Amino acid sequence: MSHGRDTAPKPYGTVAGFATADELLAATQAVVNAGYKKLDAYSPVPVHGLADVMNFKDFRLHYGALAGGLTGAVVGMGLQAITGGALNRIGIELPAMWQYAHNTGGKPIFSWPMFIPVMFECTILLTAFAVVGGLFALCGLPKPHHPIFNAEAFHRASQDRYFLCVEATDPRYAPDQVASLMHEMGAESVEHVMTSEGY
C-alpha cells in the first residue's frame, strides 16, 4: 500500500487554438451555450467582451481592495490620533511614550482636516497591498508550471494565437464532444491535455 500522491496522468482538459480574437469569442459563446461552465481563455492581448461571454463574475478582489482601503484610512487616522495625544483629551489614557500633544496656535488637538494627507496615503498603500496580495492568492501564484503548458501549440499563446480550454472538472466534459465542437468552430488545433499534478 502506497501512501504517496497519485501521479498517474489525468485529463486536465481540451485545448483549442484559434487564429483571431473573433474566432475565440465565437467559440467561447458556443461552448457556453452548450452548457460548459469550467473553461478558460488565453490570448496575447486583451479581448474585449470575453469576460462577459464567459459569464465571469468574481468580485472578491474588489472587496479585498475595499477592505484594504478602509483599513488604511482607519490606521492612518488612528496613528495620528494616538501620536498626537488626541485620545488623552477625550479621556482615554495612553502610556507616556504616546503623549506627544503639541498645541500650535490654539488649534484643536484632534483637527481631522490636517489628518487627511496621511489617511489618504495609508489608504492607497494598504489598498495596493490588498490588491497585489489578493491577486497572487486568487491566481494561485507563484505557479512556475501549469498543465496548459503541456499543449503542443500553446507556446504561441503569447505571440499570435488565441486558446480556449474546457477543463475536465466540468460535469458535462466529454473529450470527443468538446473536440468536435471546437473543430466546428474553426479551431486550428485541438489537443487533450494531461496532467500529473494536483489540479
C-alpha positions as CSV (number, residue, x, y, z in Angstrom):
1,M,0.0,0.0,0.0
2,S,1.4,3.3,-1.0
3,H,0.8,6.5,1.0
4,G,2.3,8.7,-1.7
5,R,0.4,11.1,-4.0
6,D,-1.1,9.5,-7.1
7,T,0.9,10.9,-10.0
8,A,-0.7,8.9,-12.8
9,P,-1.6,11.2,-15.7
10,K,-5.1,12.5,-15.6
11,P,-7.0,14.6,-18.1
12,Y,-6.8,18.4,-17.5
13,G,-8.9,19.5,-20.4
14,T,-9.3,20.0,-24.1
15,V,-7.4,23.0,-25.6
16,A,-8.3,24.6,-28.9
17,G,-6.2,27.2,-30.7
18,F,-7.8,29.9,-32.9
19,A,-6.2,32.4,-35.3
20,T,-8.2,35.5,-34.4
21,A,-9.9,37.1,-31.3
22,D,-13.3,37.0,-33.1
23,E,-13.0,33.2,-33.6
24,L,-12.1,32.9,-29.9
25,L,-15.2,34.9,-28.9
26,A,-17.5,32.9,-31.2
27,A,-16.1,29.6,-29.9
28,T,-16.4,30.7,-26.3
29,Q,-20.0,31.7,-26.9
30,A,-20.7,28.3,-28.5
31,V,-19.1,26.4,-25.6
32,V,-21.1,28.4,-23.0
33,N,-24.3,27.8,-25.0
34,A,-23.5,24.1,-25.0
35,G,-23.6,24.2,-21.2
36,Y,-20.0,24.1,-20.2
37,K,-19.0,26.2,-17.2
38,K,-15.4,25.3,-16.3
39,L,-13.5,27.0,-19.1
40,D,-10.6,29.4,-19.5
41,A,-9.3,31.5,-22.4
42,Y,-5.7,32.6,-23.1
43,S,-4.7,35.3,-25.5
44,P,-1.7,37.5,-26.3
45,V,-3.8,40.7,-26.0
46,P,-6.9,41.7,-24.0
47,V,-10.1,40.6,-25.8
48,H,-12.9,43.0,-25.1
49,G,-16.2,41.2,-24.3
50,L,-14.6,37.9,-23.5
51,A,-15.2,38.1,-19.7
52,D,-18.9,38.9,-20.5
53,V,-19.2,35.9,-22.8
54,M,-17.6,33.6,-20.2
55,N,-20.0,34.9,-17.5
56,F,-17.0,35.8,-15.4
57,K,-18.3,37.5,-12.2
58,D,-15.8,37.3,-9.4
59,F,-15.8,40.3,-7.2
60,R,-13.5,39.0,-4.4
61,L,-10.6,41.3,-5.4
62,H,-12.9,44.3,-5.3
63,Y,-14.0,43.5,-1.8
64,G,-10.4,42.9,-0.8
65,A,-9.4,46.3,-2.2
66,L,-12.3,48.0,-0.3
67,A,-11.2,46.3,3.0
68,G,-7.6,47.3,2.4
69,G,-8.6,50.9,1.8
70,L,-10.9,51.2,4.8
71,T,-8.2,49.6,7.0
72,G,-5.7,52.0,5.7
73,A,-7.9,55.0,6.4
74,V,-8.6,53.8,10.0
75,V,-4.9,53.0,10.6
76,G,-3.9,56.4,9.3
77,M,-6.4,58.3,11.4
78,G,-5.7,56.1,14.5
79,L,-1.9,56.5,14.2
80,Q,-2.2,60.3,14.1
81,A,-4.8,60.4,16.9
82,I,-2.6,58.2,19.2
83,T,0.7,60.1,18.4
84,G,-1.0,63.5,18.6
85,G,-2.4,62.9,22.0
86,A,-6.0,63.5,20.9
87,L,-7.2,60.4,22.7
88,N,-6.0,61.8,26.1
89,R,-8.3,64.8,25.5
90,I,-11.3,62.6,25.4
91,G,-10.5,60.5,28.5
92,I,-8.6,57.6,27.0
93,E,-5.3,57.4,28.9
94,L,-2.3,56.2,27.0
95,P,1.2,55.4,28.1
96,A,3.5,58.4,28.5
97,M,5.5,57.4,25.4
98,W,2.5,58.2,23.2
99,Q,1.6,61.5,24.8
100,Y,3.1,63.9,22.3
101,A,0.3,66.5,22.2
102,H,1.6,69.8,20.8
103,N,-0.9,72.7,20.7
104,T,0.1,75.0,17.9
105,G,-1.5,78.4,17.8
106,G,-4.6,77.4,19.8
107,K,-5.8,74.9,17.2
108,P,-7.7,71.8,18.4
109,I,-5.5,68.7,19.0
110,F,-7.9,66.5,17.0
111,S,-8.4,68.5,13.9
112,W,-9.4,65.9,11.3
113,P,-8.7,68.1,8.1
114,M,-5.0,68.1,8.9
115,F,-5.1,64.2,9.1
116,I,-6.4,63.8,5.5
117,P,-3.0,63.6,3.7
118,V,-1.7,60.8,6.0
119,M,-5.1,59.0,5.9
120,F,-5.1,59.2,2.1
121,E,-1.5,57.8,1.8
122,C,-2.3,55.0,4.2
123,T,-5.5,54.2,2.3
124,I,-3.6,54.0,-1.0
125,L,-0.8,51.9,0.5
126,L,-3.0,49.3,2.1
127,T,-5.3,49.1,-0.9
128,A,-2.2,48.4,-3.1
129,F,-1.0,45.7,-0.7
130,A,-4.5,44.1,-0.6
131,V,-4.9,44.1,-4.4
132,V,-1.4,42.6,-5.1
133,G,-1.7,40.1,-2.3
134,G,-5.3,39.2,-3.3
135,L,-4.3,38.8,-7.0
136,F,-1.4,36.4,-6.0
137,A,-3.8,34.4,-3.8
138,L,-6.7,34.2,-6.3
139,C,-4.4,33.3,-9.2
140,G,-2.5,30.7,-7.1
141,L,0.8,32.4,-7.8
142,P,3.6,31.7,-7.9
143,K,2.9,28.8,-10.3
144,P,6.0,28.0,-12.3
145,H,4.3,25.3,-14.3
146,H,0.7,24.9,-15.3
147,P,-0.8,21.9,-17.0
148,I,-1.9,24.0,-20.0
149,F,1.8,24.3,-20.9
150,N,1.7,20.6,-21.9
151,A,-0.3,21.5,-25.0
152,E,1.9,21.4,-28.1
153,A,0.7,24.6,-29.7
154,F,0.4,26.6,-26.5
155,H,3.8,28.2,-26.9
156,R,2.1,30.6,-29.4
157,A,-0.3,31.9,-26.8
158,S,2.0,34.9,-26.0
159,Q,2.6,35.6,-29.7
160,D,-0.3,35.4,-32.2
161,R,-2.8,32.6,-31.2
162,Y,-5.9,32.5,-29.0
163,F,-6.7,29.4,-26.9
164,L,-9.8,28.1,-25.2
165,C,-9.7,25.3,-22.7
166,V,-12.6,23.3,-21.4
167,E,-11.5,21.8,-18.2
168,A,-12.0,18.1,-17.3
169,T,-13.6,19.1,-14.0
170,D,-16.7,20.4,-15.8
171,P,-19.6,18.0,-15.1
172,R,-20.5,17.9,-18.8
173,Y,-17.0,17.3,-20.0
174,A,-16.6,14.6,-22.7
175,P,-13.3,14.9,-24.6
176,D,-14.7,13.8,-28.0
177,Q,-17.7,16.1,-27.8
178,V,-15.6,19.1,-26.9
179,A,-13.1,18.4,-29.6
180,S,-15.9,18.1,-32.2
181,L,-17.4,21.4,-31.1
182,M,-14.1,23.1,-31.3
183,H,-13.5,21.8,-34.8
184,E,-16.9,23.0,-35.8
185,M,-16.0,26.5,-34.6
186,G,-12.9,26.5,-36.8
187,A,-10.1,25.6,-34.4
188,E,-6.7,25.3,-35.9
189,S,-5.5,22.9,-33.3
190,V,-7.4,20.7,-30.7
191,E,-5.5,18.8,-28.0
192,H,-6.4,16.8,-25.0
193,V,-4.1,17.9,-22.2
194,M,-3.0,15.5,-19.5
195,T,-1.5,16.4,-16.1
196,S,0.1,14.5,-13.2
197,E,-0.2,17.5,-10.9
198,G,-2.8,18.1,-8.3
199,Y,-5.1,20.4,-10.4
